[in-house]
Amino acid sequence: MKKITIVDIARLAGVGTTTVSRYFNNGKLKEETKKKIKKVVEKYNYSPNTFAKALKSNESRIIGVIVPTLSSFVSSRTLMYVDQKLKENNYETLIMNSNFSSKLQLEYLKKLARMNVDGIILLPTIMDKNFEATIKSIDIPVVILGQEGEYTYSVEYNDFHAGRDIANFVMASGHRDIVYLGVDEKDIAVGTYRKMGIVQTLGKYGIIPKEIITTFDQNYSYEKVIENIKFFKDSTCLICATDNIAYGAIRALEKNNLIVGENYSVAAFGNYESSVLLKSPLTTIEFNIKEAAEKTVDIILQTIKGEEATIKTLIGYELKIRDSVLDIGFKDIED
């Protein structure tokens, strides 16, 4: 008979591997959960590896943080707030930069688990079954930040509602001919939910935006606007998936005499520091990065201690209304 593993115990008991680990290390669990795990353990006569258990009982006081890039506004701010909060709780941060590689992120999850860190905070570019399976297979608490985890602790930005609100604002400003410059739907948060909020809201009023797919690179968004300039000349407003995408788009628009704040409008998401410094300061959604980072740390520390934690947390946002969206006075839509 195949030797049963901690992953099998978790699957048969209907819990996560982290919960099983807490059970064997006498962590805090609900009595009902303990009974479910004990029943499976006794049925299969499972005994954890003594050496591995001893290793797990020793705290490293290190949290691994996997980020897609070190150069973006969101990643750098998130790291700053995560590191501050961890230091307040006497933990150190071990940063792994994946350079937008999902393959590297998966490898880093396994590597950090082997390094015996106390927990992992993951900022994934995508979340698919490979990530869920890998997270389940490692005996380390993991919290996802910025994407939705099906069976994993996650702290998420409310991208759908943010998309809805920016679409409503653009319509209220009179715009009907709209272009959306977004990213691949593999990025569930930005590529799917953010876009859905915009497209569904506009669609309720019979407005179908022209959609163009780009990347997070502002130079690439510049090229995409140049390639598709006809669509922009036939529209009055562009909504971009991020501020960084907007920066490249604005350069391309103005090269073609579509001047933001004068004869064309642009809105985006992120509220990066430089967005207020543009010639026409950018109308944008500001997500509460500090709150998201601190909540993520709270959850990872709760799971390390064996305490109950919220599986899914949504973080709020604020619409920053500035000069980049013109009010063109076309008011034919009723609320």
N, C-alpha and C positions, 0 to 999 in steps of 0.2 A: 504493500500500500504506500502511495506517495506520502512523504512527510508533510504534515500540515504546517502552515506558516501563520504568522500574525495577520497577514492579509486575508487568509482563509477564515481565521477566527472572526475578523471584523465583518467580512461578507456574510458569514453564517449567522452572526449575532445582529446584523443589520445596523452596525455602527461604523465609525471611522477607525482607522488604524491608530490615530492619536488617542482615541478613547480607550482602546485595548491597551495601549502603552501605559496610560494612566492607571488602568486597573492593575497591571502587574507591578507598578511602582507605588501602589497604595495612594494614588491621587484621589481627589474629591470627585465622586460620581453619585448620581442618583441611585437609590437602592434598586430600583427596577432595572436600570442599566447594568448594574453589577450582577444581578441575577441572570440576565440574558447572556452575558459573557461567561459567567461561571458554568452555566448549563452546557455551553458549547465546549468549553475547556475540559470539563469532566467527561463529556461524551467521547471526545477524541483523545483523552489522556495527554493533553498538550502541556509541555513544560518549556518555558522560555529559556533561551541560551543564557546561562548564568553570567558569562563574561559580558555579553551585550547588555544585559540588564544592569550590570554594575556600571558600565560606561554611561548608560542613559540616566542613572541616578545622580551622576555628577554634573553640576551645572557649569557650562562654559561662560555664561554671562555674555554671550555673543549672539546677535541676531543677524542672519544673512539677509541682504536686501538685493534683489535682482531687478535691474532697471533696463529699459530698452535703449537708452542713450544717456550720456552725461551732459549733452549740449543743449537740451531743450529747456525752456522756461519751466514747464510743469515738472519734469524729472528733477531738475536742480532744486526747485523750491520744496518739492516733496521730500527729497533726501535731507535737506536742511532741517525741516520740521520733525521728520522721523528721528534723525540723529539727536536733536535737542531733547525730545521726549524720552528717548531711550537712555540718554545720559542722566536725566533726572531720576531714572529708576535704576541707575547703576549697571546699565548694559552698554556694550560697545556695538558699533555697526561694522559689518563686513560687506562691502559693496562689490557686486558683480555686474559688469556692463556687457549686455548681449549684442550691442550694435544692431538692434532690430531683428536679430536672428532668433526665430522660435526654437530652432534646433539647439542653439547655445543655451537658451533659457531652460530647456528640458535637461540638458547636461548639467547646468549649474544647480538645479534642484537636487539632483542625485549627488553631486559633488559636495554641496553644503551639508546634506544629510550624513555623508561619510565623514565629514569634518566635525560632526557632533556639535553643531551649533544648537542653541536652545529653541530656535524658531526661525521661520523664513517669511519675509514679506516679498511678494511677487507683484511687479507691475508689468503684466504681460501685454504684448501687442495684440495677441489673439488668445481665446480660450476655447480649446477643442477637447475631444475625448482623450487625446494623448496627454494633455496637461492633467485632466481629471484623474486618469489612470496612474500617472506618475505621482501625483500628490497623494493618492490613496496608498500607493506602494511604499512610501517612505514613512518612517516612524518619527516624524517631526511635525509639530504644529505649523500650518501654513495659512496665511491670510492673503487674499487677492485684493489689490487696490487698483481701481479704475476699470475693471471688467467684471462681468457676471460669472460667478462660479456656481455650477449646478448643485454640487454636493460639498462645496468648500466655503469656509468663512470668506465673506467679501464685503468690501466697502466701495460703493459705487456712486458716481455722480449721476444726478437725475437728468440724463441726456435727453430722454424723450420729452419731458415737460419743458426743458430749456429750449429744445427745437420748436415746440409748440408756441412758446411765448415770443420767440424772435420772429416767427412767421406771422403771428398776430400783430406784432408791432409794425412790421414791414407793410402788411395789408392796411393797417390803420393809417399809415403814412401815404396811402394812395397807390401803392405799387401793385401791378397785376402781371406785368411781364418780367418774370424773375428767373435768374439762373442760379443753380446750386452747384458749387464746386466742393465735392466731397471725396472721401477715401474709400478704399475697398471694403466691402461688407464683411470680410473676414474679421475686421476689427469691429466686434459686436457693439461696443459702446459708441464709438464715433461714426463708424461706417454704416451701422444699422439703426440703432435707437435714435441717435441724433437726427439722422436723415428722416426716419419715420415720423418724428415729431413735426418736422417741417412739411414733408410731403403730404401727410394725412391732414394736417391743419389747412394747408392751402387747397387740398383736394375737396374739402367740405364745401368750399365756395366756388368750385369749378375751375380753380387755377392749377395748371399742371406746369411745374417749373422744368426748364431744360436742365438735365443733370449731366455733369461732366466729372469723370473720375480722375483724381490726381494722387499725389503722395503728400506726406507731411513736409516735404522739402519745398521751400519757397521758390527756388530756382526752377523746379519742375512745374510748379503752379504758374509761374510766369510763362513758360513755354506752352502750357495747355491753353492759356488765355489767348496767346498769340495765334495758336493753331485754330482756335474756334472763335475768332474775333467777331465773325458775322453774328453769332448768337448774342453776343454782348451788345453789339450796335442795335440789335432789334429789341433790347430789353432796357429796363430802367434801374434794375437793382440786382446785385449779386450777393448771395449769402454763402459764406465760406465756412468749412468745417472747423477751422482753427484760425487764430490771428496770424500765425506764421504763413499759412496758405494765403491769407488776405494780403500780406505784405508783397508777395510776388505778383499776385493778381493786380494789385493797385499799380505797380510799376508798368505792367503790360497795358492796362487800361489807359493810363495817362500817356503812354507812348502813342496811343491811337486816339488821342483827344477826348477821351472819356474821363473827365476830371471829377474825382470824388469830392462831393460837397458842393459842386457847381452845376454839373449836368448829369451826374451819375451817383448812384448810392451803393454802399457796401456795408454789410454787417457780418459779424463773425462770433467766435467762441474762444474764450481764454482770458481776456483782459491782461495781456502781457504788459510789462512795464513800458515798453516803447509805443504801445498802441495809443496812448494819450499824447504822444509827442508828434504824431503825424500831422501833416499840414491841415487835414480835416480829421481831428481825433476820432478814433474808431468806435462806433456803436458795437457793443460786444457783451457776451454773457461772461460774468465772473463766477467761477466755481470756487468754493471755499476750500482751498488746498490745505491750509493749516488744520482746519477741522477734520478733513479726511485723513491726514497723516496722523494726527493725535488719536483719532478713533481707531485707526488701524493698529497703532501701538498698544492701546488699551486692550484690544481684542487678543492680540498675540500674547500679551502678558497674562490675560485671564486664562487662555487655553494652556499655557505653560504651567500655571498653578493648578490646573484641573478644575477651574471654575466654569460655570455655564456662561456662554457668550452668545450674543445675537448673531445668527447665521448671515443675514443680509442687512446692510445698513445703507440708506440713501442719504447723500449729502446735498445740501441746498445750494442755491445760486442766486445771483442778482443781475438783472439787465441794466447795463450801463449805457444810458442814452446820450450820444454825443452828436457831432456835426456830420458824420459820414453818411447818414440816411436823411435824404431830403423829404420834406412833406410836399408832395406834388398835388395834393388837394383832390384826389379822385375818390369820392366817398359813396360808392354805390352798394357796399356790402353792409347788411344789417347784422348786428350781433344776435 
